[in-house]
Amino acid sequence: MSYPPPAAQPANDKTTLWGVLGIVIGLICCWPAGIVFGILSLQEAKKSGKSPTLAYIAFAACALNLLGSVFYWTSR
């Protein structure tokens, strides 16, 4: 009886890590840090040949946070 080969270890996926951090941090609290994480995600996606969708979503989340902050402070 032969056993199947062991499953490969999960790769160190920095594209997803930076993208998710950019979305969460950019949407919830600090949009400049979200932009930085979005840029890191975009660079990793280009380097590894992956889709940069999470980076674009991080940029959109930061823009929403920025617009919400501007609206909040101008309406006070």
N, CA, C and O atoms as a GROMACS GRO file, in nm:
protein
  304
    1MET      N    1   0.084  -0.116   0.000
    1MET     CA    2   0.000   0.000   0.000
    1MET      C    3   0.090   0.124   0.000
    1MET      O    4   0.180   0.136   0.083
    2SER      N    5   0.064   0.214  -0.092
    2SER     CA    6   0.145   0.336  -0.096
    2SER      C    7   0.061   0.453  -0.047
    2SER      O    8  -0.058   0.464  -0.075
    3TYR      N    9   0.127   0.537   0.025
    3TYR     CA   10   0.060   0.655   0.079
    3TYR      C   11   0.081   0.773  -0.014
    3TYR      O   12   0.182   0.780  -0.084
    4PRO      N   13  -0.014   0.866  -0.016
    4PRO     CA   14   0.005   0.986  -0.099
    4PRO      C   15   0.116   1.072  -0.041
    4PRO      O   16   0.145   1.064   0.078
    5PRO      N   17   0.177   1.152  -0.123
    5PRO     CA   18   0.283   1.240  -0.070
    5PRO      C   19   0.225   1.340   0.030
    5PRO      O   20   0.108   1.376   0.021
    6PRO      N   21   0.307   1.384   0.123
    6PRO     CA   22   0.256   1.479   0.223
    6PRO      C   23   0.216   1.610   0.156
    6PRO      O   24   0.272   1.650   0.054
    7ALA      N   25   0.119   1.675   0.216
    7ALA     CA   26   0.072   1.803   0.163
    7ALA      C   27   0.181   1.908   0.178
    7ALA      O   28   0.257   1.907   0.275
    8ALA      N   29   0.187   1.997   0.082
    8ALA     CA   30   0.286   2.103   0.087
    8ALA      C   31   0.250   2.203   0.196
    8ALA      O   32   0.133   2.227   0.224
    9GLN      N   33   0.351   2.258   0.255
    9GLN     CA   34   0.330   2.360   0.357
    9GLN      C   35   0.274   2.485   0.291
    9GLN      O   36   0.311   2.517   0.178
   10PRO      N   37   0.186   2.557   0.359
   10PRO     CA   38   0.132   2.679   0.299
   10PRO      C   39   0.243   2.781   0.275
   10PRO      O   40   0.332   2.797   0.358
   11ALA      N   41   0.235   2.849   0.162
   11ALA     CA   42   0.337   2.948   0.128
   11ALA      C   43   0.320   3.073   0.213
   11ALA      O   44   0.212   3.102   0.264
   12ASN      N   45   0.426   3.145   0.226
   12ASN     CA   46   0.423   3.271   0.299
   12ASN      C   47   0.363   3.376   0.205
   12ASN      O   48   0.435   3.435   0.124
   13ASP      N   49   0.234   3.399   0.216
   13ASP     CA   50   0.162   3.484   0.123
   13ASP      C   51   0.154   3.627   0.176
   13ASP      O   52   0.058   3.663   0.245
   14LYS      N   53   0.253   3.707   0.144
   14LYS     CA   54   0.256   3.844   0.194
   14LYS      C   55   0.158   3.933   0.119
   14LYS      O   56   0.114   4.035   0.173
   15THR      N   57   0.122   3.896  -0.004
   15THR     CA   58   0.026   3.977  -0.079
   15THR      C   59  -0.107   3.984  -0.006
   15THR      O   60  -0.164   4.091   0.010
   16THR      N   61  -0.156   3.868   0.038
   16THR     CA   62  -0.282   3.865   0.110
   16THR      C   63  -0.269   3.932   0.246
   16THR      O   64  -0.360   4.004   0.288
   17LEU      N   65  -0.160   3.909   0.314
   17LEU     CA   66  -0.138   3.968   0.446
   17LEU      C   67  -0.143   4.120   0.437
   17LEU      O   68  -0.219   4.184   0.511
   18TRP      N   69  -0.062   4.180   0.348
   18TRP     CA   70  -0.059   4.325   0.336
   18TRP      C   71  -0.194   4.380   0.289
   18TRP      O   72  -0.237   4.485   0.335
   19GLY      N   73  -0.259   4.308   0.198
   19GLY     CA   74  -0.389   4.355   0.148
   19GLY      C   75  -0.495   4.358   0.256
   19GLY      O   76  -0.569   4.456   0.268
   20VAL      N   77  -0.504   4.252   0.333
   20VAL     CA   78  -0.604   4.246   0.440
   20VAL      C   79  -0.573   4.350   0.548
   20VAL      O   80  -0.664   4.415   0.599
   21LEU      N   81  -0.447   4.364   0.583
   21LEU     CA   82  -0.410   4.467   0.681
   21LEU      C   83  -0.445   4.607   0.629
   21LEU      O   84  -0.492   4.692   0.704
   22GLY      N   85  -0.421   4.630   0.501
   22GLY     CA   86  -0.454   4.760   0.443
   22GLY      C   87  -0.603   4.788   0.446
   22GLY      O   88  -0.644   4.901   0.472
   23ILE      N   89  -0.684   4.686   0.419
   23ILE     CA   90  -0.830   4.703   0.421
   23ILE      C   91  -0.877   4.730   0.563
   23ILE      O   92  -0.951   4.826   0.586
   24VAL      N   93  -0.836   4.648   0.657
   24VAL     CA   94  -0.885   4.660   0.794
   24VAL      C   95  -0.838   4.791   0.859
   24VAL      O   96  -0.918   4.865   0.915
   25ILE      N   97  -0.710   4.818   0.851
   25ILE     CA   98  -0.656   4.938   0.915
   25ILE      C   99  -0.703   5.063   0.842
   25ILE      O  100  -0.735   5.164   0.906
   26GLY      N  101  -0.707   5.058   0.710
   26GLY     CA  102  -0.750   5.175   0.634
   26GLY      C  103  -0.896   5.207   0.652
   26GLY      O  104  -0.934   5.324   0.646
   27LEU      N  105  -0.978   5.108   0.672
   27LEU     CA  106  -1.122   5.130   0.688
   27LEU      C  107  -1.159   5.168   0.831
   27LEU      O  108  -1.248   5.250   0.852
   28ILE      N  109  -1.092   5.108   0.928
   28ILE     CA  110  -1.132   5.127   1.067
   28ILE      C  111  -1.066   5.250   1.131
   28ILE      O  112  -1.135   5.330   1.194
   29CYS      N  113  -0.936   5.264   1.116
   29CYS     CA  114  -0.875   5.369   1.198
   29CYS      C  115  -0.784   5.465   1.121
   29CYS      O  116  -0.811   5.586   1.119
   30CYS      N  117  -0.682   5.417   1.060
   30CYS     CA  118  -0.574   5.505   1.013
   30CYS      C  119  -0.553   5.489   0.863
   30CYS      O  120  -0.484   5.397   0.820
   31TRP      N  121  -0.611   5.579   0.783
   31TRP     CA  122  -0.602   5.562   0.639
   31TRP      C  123  -0.460   5.576   0.584
   31TRP      O  124  -0.430   5.510   0.485
   32PRO      N  125  -0.370   5.658   0.641
   32PRO     CA  126  -0.233   5.661   0.585
   32PRO      C  127  -0.161   5.525   0.599
   32PRO      O  128  -0.089   5.483   0.509
   33ALA      N  129  -0.181   5.460   0.712
   33ALA     CA  130  -0.120   5.328   0.729
   33ALA      C  131  -0.183   5.227   0.634
   33ALA      O  132  -0.114   5.138   0.584
   34GLY      N  133  -0.312   5.240   0.608
   34GLY     CA  134  -0.379   5.153   0.512
   34GLY      C  135  -0.323   5.169   0.372
   34GLY      O  136  -0.310   5.071   0.299
   35ILE      N  137  -0.290   5.292   0.335
   35ILE     CA  138  -0.230   5.316   0.203
   35ILE      C  139  -0.093   5.251   0.195
   35ILE      O  140  -0.057   5.192   0.092
   36VAL      N  141  -0.016   5.260   0.303
   36VAL     CA  142   0.117   5.197   0.304
   36VAL      C  143   0.104   5.046   0.286
   36VAL      O  144   0.177   4.986   0.208
   37PHE      N  145   0.010   4.984   0.359
   37PHE     CA  146  -0.010   4.840   0.344
   37PHE      C  147  -0.063   4.806   0.206
   37PHE      O  148  -0.029   4.700   0.151
   38GLY      N  149  -0.145   4.892   0.148
   38GLY     CA  150  -0.193   4.870   0.012
   38GLY      C  151  -0.080   4.873  -0.089
   38GLY      O  152  -0.076   4.792  -0.182
   39ILE      N  153   0.012   4.967  -0.071
   39ILE     CA  154   0.128   4.975  -0.160
   39ILE      C  155   0.215   4.852  -0.146
   39ILE      O  156   0.263   4.797  -0.245
   40LEU      N  157   0.237   4.807  -0.021
   40LEU     CA  158   0.315   4.685   0.000
   40LEU      C  159   0.248   4.565  -0.067
   40LEU      O  160   0.316   4.480  -0.126
   41SER      N  161   0.116   4.556  -0.057
   41SER     CA  162   0.042   4.447  -0.120
   41SER      C  163   0.055   4.453  -0.271
   41SER      O  164   0.071   4.350  -0.337
   42LEU      N  165   0.047   4.574  -0.328
   42LEU     CA  166   0.059   4.590  -0.472
   42LEU      C  167   0.198   4.550  -0.520
   42LEU      O  168   0.211   4.485  -0.624
   43GLN      N  169   0.301   4.587  -0.446
   43GLN     CA  170   0.437   4.550  -0.484
   43GLN      C  171   0.458   4.399  -0.477
   43GLN      O  172   0.519   4.340  -0.566
   44GLU      N  173   0.407   4.335  -0.372
   44GLU     CA  174   0.420   4.190  -0.359
   44GLU      C  175   0.343   4.118  -0.470
   44GLU      O  176   0.389   4.016  -0.521
   45ALA      N  177   0.226   4.171  -0.506
   45ALA     CA  178   0.147   4.109  -0.612
   45ALA      C  179   0.220   4.117  -0.745
   45ALA      O  180   0.220   4.020  -0.822
   46LYS      N  181   0.282   4.229  -0.774
   46LYS     CA  182   0.357   4.244  -0.898
   46LYS      C  183   0.480   4.152  -0.898
   46LYS      O  184   0.515   4.094  -1.001
   47LYS      N  185   0.544   4.141  -0.782
   47LYS     CA  186   0.665   4.059  -0.774
   47LYS      C  187   0.634   3.910  -0.790
   47LYS      O  188   0.709   3.837  -0.853
   48SER      N  189   0.521   3.866  -0.732
   48SER     CA  190   0.488   3.725  -0.736
   48SER      C  191   0.393   3.688  -0.849
   48SER      O  192   0.365   3.570  -0.870
   49GLY      N  193   0.344   3.786  -0.922
   49GLY     CA  194   0.254   3.758  -1.034
   49GLY      C  195   0.111   3.727  -0.994
   49GLY      O  196   0.037   3.665  -1.070
   50LYS      N  197   0.072   3.770  -0.874
   50LYS     CA  198  -0.064   3.745  -0.826
   50LYS      C  199  -0.154   3.863  -0.860
   50LYS      O  200  -0.109   3.967  -0.906
   51SER      N  201  -0.283   3.844  -0.836
   51SER     CA  202  -0.380   3.948  -0.861
   51SER      C  203  -0.371   4.057  -0.754
   51SER      O  204  -0.366   4.024  -0.635
   52PRO      N  205  -0.369   4.186  -0.793
   52PRO     CA  206  -0.359   4.294  -0.695
   52PRO      C  207  -0.494   4.343  -0.644
   52PRO      O  208  -0.506   4.458  -0.601
   53THR      N  209  -0.595   4.260  -0.647
   53THR     CA  210  -0.730   4.301  -0.609
   53THR      C  211  -0.736   4.352  -0.466
   53THR      O  212  -0.800   4.454  -0.440
   54LEU      N  213  -0.672   4.284  -0.373
   54LEU     CA  214  -0.677   4.327  -0.233
   54LEU      C  215  -0.612   4.464  -0.214
   54LEU      O  216  -0.656   4.542  -0.129
   55ALA      N  217  -0.508   4.493  -0.290
   55ALA     CA  218  -0.444   4.624  -0.280
   55ALA      C  219  -0.541   4.732  -0.327
   55ALA      O  220  -0.550   4.838  -0.265
   56TYR      N  221  -0.614   4.706  -0.435
   56TYR     CA  222  -0.709   4.806  -0.485
   56TYR      C  223  -0.825   4.825  -0.387
   56TYR      O  224  -0.875   4.936  -0.370
   57ILE      N  225  -0.867   4.718  -0.323
   57ILE     CA  226  -0.973   4.729  -0.223
   57ILE      C  227  -0.922   4.808  -0.102
   57ILE      O  228  -0.997   4.886  -0.042
   58ALA      N  229  -0.795   4.788  -0.066
   58ALA     CA  230  -0.736   4.865   0.045
   58ALA      C  231  -0.733   5.013   0.012
   58ALA      O  232  -0.762   5.096   0.098
   59PHE      N  233  -0.699   5.047  -0.113
   59PHE     CA  234  -0.699   5.187  -0.153
   59PHE      C  235  -0.839   5.246  -0.147
   59PHE      O  236  -0.857   5.360  -0.103
   60ALA      N  237  -0.938   5.169  -0.190
   60ALA     CA  238  -1.077   5.216  -0.185
   60ALA      C  239  -1.124   5.234  -0.040
   60ALA      O  240  -1.193   5.330  -0.009
   61ALA      N  241  -1.086   5.142   0.048
   61ALA     CA  242  -1.124   5.153   0.188
   61ALA      C  243  -1.062   5.277   0.252
   61ALA      O  244  -1.126   5.345   0.331
   62CYS      N  245  -0.938   5.305   0.216
   62CYS     CA  246  -0.872   5.425   0.269
   62CYS      C  247  -0.939   5.551   0.217
   62CYS      O  248  -0.954   5.649   0.290
   63ALA      N  249  -0.979   5.550   0.090
   63ALA     CA  250  -1.048   5.665   0.034
   63ALA      C  251  -1.182   5.687   0.103
   63ALA      O  252  -1.220   5.801   0.130
   64LEU      N  253  -1.255   5.579   0.131
   64LEU     CA  254  -1.381   5.592   0.203
   64LEU      C  255  -1.360   5.650   0.343
   64LEU      O  256  -1.436   5.736   0.387
   65ASN      N  257  -1.258   5.603   0.410
   65ASN     CA  258  -1.228   5.653   0.544
   65ASN      C  259  -1.190   5.802   0.536
   65ASN      O  260  -1.233   5.881   0.620
   66LEU      N  261  -1.110   5.839   0.438
   66LEU     CA  262  -1.069   5.978   0.424
   66LEU      C  263  -1.190   6.067   0.394
   66LEU      O  264  -1.205   6.173   0.455
   67LEU      N  265  -1.276   6.025   0.302
   67LEU     CA  266  -1.396   6.103   0.271
   67LEU      C  267  -1.489   6.113   0.392
   67LEU      O  268  -1.546   6.219   0.417
   68GLY      N  269  -1.504   6.004   0.464
   68GLY     CA  270  -1.586   6.008   0.585
   68GLY      C  271  -1.529   6.100   0.689
   68GLY      O  272  -1.604   6.171   0.756
   69SER      N  273  -1.398   6.102   0.704
   69SER     CA  274  -1.335   6.190   0.801
   69SER      C  275  -1.352   6.336   0.762
   69SER      O  276  -1.381   6.421   0.846
   70VAL      N  277  -1.334   6.366   0.634
   70VAL     CA  278  -1.352   6.503   0.586
   70VAL      C  279  -1.496   6.547   0.607
   70VAL      O  280  -1.520   6.658   0.652
   71PHE      N  281  -1.590   6.462   0.574
   71PHE     CA  282  -1.731   6.494   0.592
   71PHE      C  283  -1.763   6.516   0.740
   71PHE      O  284  -1.836   6.608   0.774
   72TYR      N  285  -1.708   6.432   0.825
   72TYR     CA  286  -1.733   6.444   0.970
   72TYR      C  287  -1.680   6.576   1.023
   72TYR      O  288  -1.750   6.647   1.095
   73TRP      N  289  -1.555   6.609   0.987
   73TRP     CA  290  -1.495   6.731   1.042
   73TRP      C  291  -1.550   6.858   0.983
   73TRP      O  292  -1.547   6.963   1.048
   74THR      N  293  -1.601   6.854   0.861
   74THR     CA  294  -1.658   6.976   0.802
   74THR      C  295  -1.800   7.000   0.848
   74THR      O  296  -1.849   7.113   0.842
   75SER      N  297  -1.868   6.897   0.892
   75SER     CA  298  -2.007   6.914   0.935
   75SER      C  299  -2.021   6.943   1.084
   75SER      O  300  -2.133   6.959   1.132
   76ARG      N  301  -1.913   6.951   1.154
   76ARG     CA  302  -1.919   6.978   1.298
   76ARG      C  303  -1.945   7.120   1.327
   76ARG      O  304  -1.953   7.160   1.443
   0.00000   0.00000   0.00000
